[in-house]
Amino acid sequence: MSSLDDDKPNPRGELTLQVVPLPADTNANGDIYAGWLVKQMDIAAATTAARISKGRNATVAIDRMEFLSPLRVGSQVSCYCELVDIGRSSMKINVEVWTTDRYVDRPRKVTEALFVYVAIDETGRIREVPAQG
């Protein structure tokens, strides 16, 4: 069962980033740029990847995104990250985005995507992710 099947869905993962989109983050129609939201998700996932790998990382893939609900200027945007898989040098991190509008207390899910990172050293070469424990 997914969180969307529940009567009261809840985010999966750890709250990693909260930000409020401003008018400068919108297009001419007043809609939040999708690229702005992807950037926030990448920042959240990179933070999680850095904590897990204890160092630098590079984004190597982003799985498909589907926008479920609009994102409004001035709403609180929350990114929740969950480690899905870890390989020798890679990490798959699911990022869910939820929003709470200024005058509504109930959060809504906006989107989610799977981000894949690879751990890199100071010269940009792939390195192993330290053993978790």
PyMOL commands that set and color helices and strands:
alter all, ss='L'
color gray80, all
select helices_A, chain A and resi 3-5+23-25+34-53
alter helices_A, ss='H'
color red, helices_A
select strands_A, chain A and resi 14-19+57-62+76-86+90-100+108-119
alter strands_A, ss='S'
color yellow, strands_A
deselect
rebuild
show_as cartoon
